[in-house]
């Protein structure tokens, strides 16, 4: 029998209730015309569809919704936002107009612009850094973007796993751009120039997205196939490496190759072509998690499967020879099975190696140190220091009081920052009820732990009763700052690494809310963060 379409059935049975049709939007966005917009941070649709912010204005959220407000560094002069440092009508202050023919430079009226500055109308600007004239006159950056070397771009980008979006933001000002749809569950991010790559944990695809003038990211019309559960992306141009936890493989992609390239039904045309050139199996139940390159070798932590028997397939650091990246070979494994994991009384942990980073000729690996069956911490947070040449392993104890279940590592100057997921208790509905021994600790150049640590215990600020508790996860490093992702509340905490350890710059009530809470899961997981 011929199958009728839903609309045919609805037309025939017009008196019956049929599901509505129209635009279906992801969390944090609302229907507007034929698409979806982010009313909290879209200058073209601020607070509501079609409400356009004026020049030098951003769309900012407040307790009563979102509204257009003067951009940081500008002042409201006679109803218009003015950059008084450059505006000849308000040079140095509202109403202070320069004489006819003069220009405004550094809040001072002058006869001409200093050599090296660009004259735009009656303003003297540095087009390499001016967000209103970036790379040329009247080329304005979108809100949350910075102008660097004459190019508008976000200083940081976050992947919102549960809502299937990415979002750019400025960790200094806290201003973010509009949410942009990208796949089902973006899990890991990387950059190729201004192009953002997002490995999707559900779609088994590596998507690419381009920044637009409005501040959104537009998905391109091509994607690359990956293995199951792609967990980290490493760019080493012209090659890109993807470790796939679910399929236990390493995928090698190359710019210019179109092997296995997927043509998508929707998306803007992009110039990036990134096709598969090799697939290396690492073994059943190995669950590779991270990847770092030292010389001509990749080092990949093997997490192991669920349960003691499956976990035994991991607990090692795989060494992969990529002298010829198109033909990678497994060069060996460094085992973590015989390490002293400093188990708690009665505990039976396994190493559970997770993330890795290269530093001072060694590979540092975060060891979750968990029970193989329950995933509960049964020993202190540990880091394994692996000599990249000899393979000798040294265990660094991060201290059980401050760090359980290490998640991510990153070199910050001569120091090494480590995020700790902590011990987590859940309700019968899997809501997070408590988090302890979670935060960030720092090791100095000699691997000694610095005294000042950051704890996520106060991450909810004064609004603790209504706040989703923080679960520290991955982070990005920007200068001396750590941009720490929250896997439960969709926030980013900004920390500063000092000679004494780590201090909070933006946390608690001032933490950056970048990802919307999913109506399905009730949480907002910032799965990964990029920094420029």
NUVEX-990644 format. One line per 2 residues: for each residue x, y, z of C-alpha. Coordinates in nm, 2 decimals. Last residue first. Layout:
residues N
X/Y/Z  ...
end
This chain:
residues 532
4.35/3.23/1.96  4.17/3.02/2.22
3.96/2.72/2.16  3.73/2.56/2.42
3.58/2.21/2.45  3.27/2.02/2.58
3.10/2.32/2.74  2.82/2.10/2.87
2.48/2.26/2.96  2.25/2.06/3.18
1.88/1.98/3.21  1.93/1.69/2.97
1.63/1.74/2.74  1.56/2.11/2.80
1.93/2.17/2.73  2.09/2.46/2.92
2.23/2.72/2.70  2.61/2.76/2.65
2.82/3.07/2.71  2.75/3.18/3.07
3.08/3.35/3.15  3.16/3.33/3.52
3.09/3.66/3.70  2.85/3.50/3.96
3.12/3.26/4.07  3.42/3.30/3.84
3.61/3.56/3.64  3.97/3.64/3.73
4.03/3.36/3.98  4.38/3.28/4.10
4.63/3.00/4.01  4.96/2.90/4.16
5.22/3.11/4.35  5.42/3.22/4.05
5.09/3.32/3.88  4.84/3.15/3.65
4.53/3.36/3.60  4.18/3.20/3.58
3.88/3.26/3.36  3.57/3.04/3.43
3.36/2.94/3.14  3.00/2.83/3.19
2.76/2.58/3.05  2.63/2.45/3.39
2.74/2.09/3.38  3.06/2.04/3.18
3.21/2.37/3.28  3.50/2.47/3.07
3.81/2.66/3.20  3.98/2.94/3.01
4.32/2.95/3.17  4.52/3.27/3.15
4.89/3.34/3.14  4.88/3.39/2.76
4.56/3.23/2.65  4.54/2.86/2.75
4.23/2.66/2.67  4.04/2.43/2.91
3.88/2.09/2.93  3.66/1.98/3.22
3.56/2.14/3.55  3.21/2.02/3.68
3.03/2.32/3.82  2.71/2.29/4.02
2.40/2.41/3.84  2.28/2.72/4.01
1.94/2.79/4.17  2.04/2.76/4.54
2.39/2.88/4.48  2.29/3.22/4.35
2.54/3.40/4.57  2.84/3.26/4.37
2.77/2.94/4.18  3.14/2.86/4.13
3.22/2.86/4.50  3.32/2.49/4.52
3.52/2.50/4.19  3.84/2.52/4.38
4.15/2.71/4.26  4.49/2.62/4.40
4.76/2.84/4.55  5.05/2.63/4.69
5.24/2.54/4.37  5.28/2.17/4.30
5.64/2.08/4.22  5.70/1.96/3.86
6.04/2.13/3.82  5.90/2.40/3.59
5.61/2.46/3.84  5.29/2.25/3.87
4.95/2.41/3.89  4.62/2.30/4.04
4.27/2.36/3.90  3.93/2.27/4.04
3.74/1.98/4.18  3.81/1.81/4.52
3.43/1.78/4.57  3.12/1.80/4.36
2.77/1.74/4.49  2.41/1.68/4.37
2.47/1.65/3.99  2.14/1.54/3.83
2.14/1.18/3.72  1.76/1.12/3.79
1.84/0.91/4.09  2.06/1.20/4.22
2.43/1.21/4.13  2.75/1.24/4.34
3.07/1.37/4.19  3.43/1.34/4.31
3.65/1.58/4.13  3.68/1.69/3.77
4.04/1.82/3.82  4.20/2.07/3.58
4.58/2.06/3.55  4.80/2.36/3.47
5.16/2.32/3.39  5.41/2.60/3.44
5.69/2.74/3.23  5.45/2.96/3.03
5.11/2.80/3.08  5.14/2.44/2.95
4.80/2.27/2.95  4.64/1.97/3.11
4.29/1.82/3.12  4.06/1.60/3.33
4.22/1.49/3.66  3.98/1.27/3.86
4.05/1.40/4.22  4.24/1.71/4.30
4.23/1.94/4.61  4.22/1.70/4.91
4.36/1.41/4.71  4.69/1.58/4.63
4.84/1.63/4.29  5.07/1.32/4.31
5.32/1.32/4.03  5.42/0.97/3.89
5.74/0.93/3.69  5.75/0.71/3.37
6.06/0.63/3.17  5.97/0.61/2.80
6.33/0.67/2.70  6.28/0.93/2.43
5.95/1.11/2.52  6.02/1.08/2.89
5.68/1.02/3.04  5.55/1.23/3.33
5.24/1.07/3.46  4.99/1.30/3.64
4.79/1.19/3.94  4.47/1.29/4.11
4.44/1.10/4.44  4.31/0.74/4.46
3.99/0.56/4.44  3.79/0.81/4.23
3.45/0.66/4.13  3.43/0.53/3.77
3.21/0.25/3.91  3.36/-0.06/3.74
3.73/0.02/3.68  3.75/0.23/4.00
3.92/0.55/3.90  4.27/0.71/3.89
4.19/0.98/3.63  4.55/0.98/3.51
4.64/1.30/3.33  4.94/1.25/3.10
5.25/1.46/3.07  5.47/1.39/2.77
5.83/1.49/2.81  6.10/1.70/2.63
6.02/2.01/2.84  5.64/1.99/2.79
5.41/1.80/2.56  5.05/1.76/2.66
4.82/1.46/2.73  4.46/1.40/2.82
4.29/1.08/2.96  4.49/0.79/3.12
4.25/0.57/3.32  4.51/0.46/3.58
4.31/0.18/3.74  4.18/0.20/4.09
4.12/-0.07/4.35  4.05/0.11/4.68
4.03/-0.06/5.02  4.23/0.22/5.18
4.29/0.48/4.91  4.51/0.38/4.62
4.84/0.55/4.57  4.85/0.47/4.20
5.19/0.31/4.22  5.25/0.23/3.86
5.24/-0.13/3.73  4.95/-0.08/3.48
5.07/0.25/3.33  5.22/0.08/3.02
5.41/0.25/2.74  5.30/0.12/2.41
5.49/0.08/2.08  5.56/0.21/1.73
5.21/0.18/1.59  5.24/0.28/1.23
5.11/0.59/1.04  5.10/0.57/0.66
4.97/0.91/0.54  5.16/1.08/0.82
5.49/0.95/0.69  5.73/1.01/0.98
5.40/0.96/1.17  5.52/0.69/1.41
5.25/0.62/1.68  5.33/0.57/2.04
5.04/0.45/2.25  5.03/0.55/2.62
4.88/0.28/2.84  4.61/0.19/3.08
4.40/0.04/2.79  4.30/-0.32/2.71
4.29/-0.38/3.09  3.99/-0.15/3.12
3.79/-0.42/2.93  3.86/-0.68/3.19
3.81/-0.44/3.49  3.48/-0.30/3.37
3.42/-0.03/3.11  3.68/0.01/2.84
4.03/0.13/2.84  4.17/0.49/2.85
4.45/0.47/2.59  4.65/0.79/2.60
4.78/0.88/2.25  5.14/1.00/2.18
5.21/1.09/1.82  5.56/1.06/1.70
5.78/1.25/1.44  5.90/1.51/1.68
5.65/1.52/1.97  5.29/1.53/1.88
5.00/1.51/2.13  4.68/1.31/2.13
4.39/1.26/2.36  4.12/0.99/2.43
4.19/0.65/2.29  3.92/0.40/2.39
4.14/0.08/2.40  3.84/-0.15/2.41
3.93/-0.32/2.08  4.27/-0.21/1.94
4.45/0.09/1.81  4.33/0.08/1.45
4.50/0.33/1.22  4.29/0.51/0.95
4.47/0.69/0.67  4.43/0.95/0.39
4.10/1.10/0.49  3.99/1.43/0.33
4.00/1.79/0.42  3.90/2.04/0.16
3.88/2.40/0.29  3.76/2.66/0.04
3.41/2.68/0.18  3.07/2.70/0.02
2.80/2.78/0.28  2.60/2.50/0.43
2.31/2.27/0.35  2.27/1.93/0.19
2.61/1.82/0.29  2.88/1.67/0.06
3.09/1.43/0.26  3.46/1.39/0.18
3.57/1.03/0.20  3.88/1.10/-0.01
3.88/1.47/-0.11  4.25/1.54/-0.03
4.36/1.91/-0.04  4.42/1.94/0.33
4.50/1.60/0.48  4.31/1.38/0.72
4.45/1.11/0.95  4.20/0.91/1.16
4.32/0.73/1.47  4.11/0.44/1.59
3.95/0.28/1.89  3.60/0.29/1.74
3.44/0.47/2.03  3.73/0.67/2.14
3.82/0.82/1.80  4.14/1.02/1.78
4.14/1.28/1.50  4.47/1.39/1.33
4.48/1.68/1.08  4.76/1.71/0.83
4.87/2.01/0.61  4.92/2.14/0.87
4.96/1.98/1.21  4.61/2.02/1.36
4.52/1.79/1.64  4.15/1.70/1.70
4.03/1.52/2.01  3.74/1.29/2.11
3.59/1.16/1.80  3.31/0.92/1.93
3.29/0.67/1.64  3.54/0.72/1.36
3.55/1.02/1.14  3.40/1.13/0.80
3.49/1.47/0.68  3.24/1.75/0.61
3.14/1.97/0.32  2.87/2.24/0.27
3.03/2.48/0.52  2.87/2.55/0.86
2.83/2.93/0.91  2.96/3.07/1.23
2.77/3.37/1.37  2.93/3.71/1.43
2.72/3.91/1.18  3.01/3.94/0.94
3.04/3.57/0.92  3.29/3.33/1.07
3.35/3.00/0.88  3.26/2.65/1.00
3.41/2.31/0.94  3.25/1.98/1.04
3.44/1.66/1.14  3.18/1.39/1.12
3.08/1.09/1.32  2.74/1.24/1.37
2.71/1.16/1.74  3.04/1.28/1.89
3.09/1.56/1.64  3.44/1.68/1.57
3.43/2.06/1.52  3.68/2.25/1.30
3.68/2.63/1.31  3.81/2.82/1.01
3.99/3.14/1.10  4.33/2.98/1.03
4.27/2.60/1.07  4.14/2.59/1.42
4.04/2.29/1.65  3.74/2.18/1.85
3.62/1.86/2.02  3.28/1.74/2.12
3.02/1.90/1.89  2.69/1.71/1.96
2.43/1.73/1.68  2.60/1.93/1.41
2.69/2.30/1.42  2.42/2.56/1.50
2.56/2.90/1.59  2.50/3.09/1.92
2.54/3.46/1.87  2.85/3.64/1.99
2.98/3.67/2.35  3.08/3.97/2.56
3.26/3.87/2.88  3.50/4.17/2.85
3.83/3.98/2.89  3.71/3.63/2.79
3.57/3.76/2.45  3.33/3.51/2.30
3.26/3.29/2.01  2.98/3.03/2.02
2.94/2.67/1.90  2.61/2.47/1.89
2.46/2.12/1.91  2.26/2.19/2.23
2.41/1.91/2.44  2.77/1.97/2.34
2.81/2.35/2.34  3.15/2.39/2.19
3.32/2.72/2.30  3.52/2.97/2.09
3.78/3.21/2.22  3.96/3.53/2.11
3.69/3.57/1.84  3.80/3.71/1.50
3.81/4.03/1.31  4.13/4.07/1.10
4.35/4.38/1.08  4.64/4.23/1.27
4.40/4.15/1.55  4.06/4.31/1.58
3.86/4.15/1.86  3.52/3.98/1.84
3.26/3.98/2.12  3.02/4.19/1.91
3.09/4.17/1.54  3.39/4.36/1.40
3.33/4.68/1.20  3.49/4.74/0.86
3.40/5.11/0.83  3.75/5.21/0.71
3.99/4.92/0.65  4.16/4.63/0.82
3.94/4.66/1.12  3.77/5.00/1.13
3.52/4.97/1.42  3.72/4.71/1.61
4.04/4.92/1.58  4.34/4.68/1.61
4.53/4.67/1.28  4.32/4.96/1.14
4.49/5.20/1.38  4.26/5.49/1.37
4.26/5.86/1.29  3.90/5.99/1.26
3.77/6.27/1.04  3.65/6.04/0.77
3.86/5.73/0.82  4.22/5.84/0.83
4.45/5.54/0.88  4.74/5.56/1.13
5.10/5.49/1.02  5.21/5.85/1.01
5.01/6.06/1.27  4.69/6.19/1.13
4.64/6.55/1.03  4.55/6.89/1.17
4.48/6.76/1.51  4.19/6.74/1.77
4.29/6.52/2.06  4.11/6.21/2.20
4.38/5.98/2.07  4.33/6.12/1.72
4.04/6.34/1.61  4.08/6.51/1.27
4.06/6.87/1.17  3.91/7.01/0.85
3.63/7.20/1.03  3.72/7.24/1.39
3.70/6.95/1.63  3.38/6.90/1.83
3.38/6.85/2.21  3.02/6.77/2.26
3.08/6.44/2.44  3.44/6.39/2.54
3.79/6.34/2.41  3.68/6.43/2.06
3.30/6.42/2.04  3.22/6.54/1.69
3.57/6.44/1.57  3.51/6.08/1.69
3.84/5.90/1.75  3.90/5.87/2.13
3.54/5.97/2.19  3.42/5.63/2.05
3.06/5.75/2.03  2.73/5.57/2.11
2.45/5.80/1.99  2.16/5.95/2.20
2.33/6.29/2.25  2.66/6.13/2.34
2.65/5.78/2.50  3.01/5.68/2.55
3.23/5.41/2.39  3.51/5.19/2.52
3.28/4.90/2.58  3.00/4.90/2.33
2.70/5.11/2.41  2.39/4.91/2.49
2.12/4.73/2.29  1.89/4.52/2.51
1.86/4.16/2.63  1.62/4.02/2.90
1.50/4.17/3.23  1.79/4.05/3.44
2.03/4.17/3.17  2.18/4.04/2.85
2.38/4.25/2.61  2.33/4.33/2.24
2.62/4.54/2.14  2.63/4.90/2.02
2.90/5.10/1.83  2.66/5.15/1.54
2.29/5.09/1.62  2.13/4.76/1.74
1.87/4.60/1.52  1.54/4.46/1.67
1.42/4.23/1.39  1.33/3.93/1.61
1.34/4.01/1.98  1.58/4.08/2.26
1.84/4.19/2.01  1.77/4.06/1.66
2.04/4.22/1.44  2.29/4.27/1.72
2.25/3.90/1.81  2.36/3.83/2.17
2.06/3.74/2.39  1.81/3.72/2.10
2.00/3.42/1.94  1.84/3.37/1.60
1.66/3.09/1.42  1.56/3.07/1.06
1.28/3.12/0.81  1.16/3.45/0.96
1.28/3.46/1.32  1.23/3.15/1.53
1.41/3.15/1.87  1.76/3.06/2.00
1.90/2.96/2.34  1.82/2.60/2.30
1.78/2.48/1.93  1.51/2.60/1.70
1.23/2.43/1.52  1.10/2.64/1.23
0.76/2.55/1.09  0.50/2.28/1.11
0.24/2.21/1.37  0.15/1.85/1.46
-0.19/1.75/1.35  -0.52/1.78/1.54
-0.81/1.62/1.35  -1.08/1.82/1.16
-0.86/1.85/0.85  -0.83/1.47/0.81
-0.75/1.47/0.44  -0.52/1.76/0.46
-0.35/1.62/0.77  -0.30/1.28/0.60
-0.14/1.45/0.30  0.09/1.66/0.52
0.21/1.35/0.70  0.29/1.18/0.37
0.08/0.88/0.27  0.24/0.54/0.22
0.13/0.35/-0.08  0.00/0.00/0.00
end
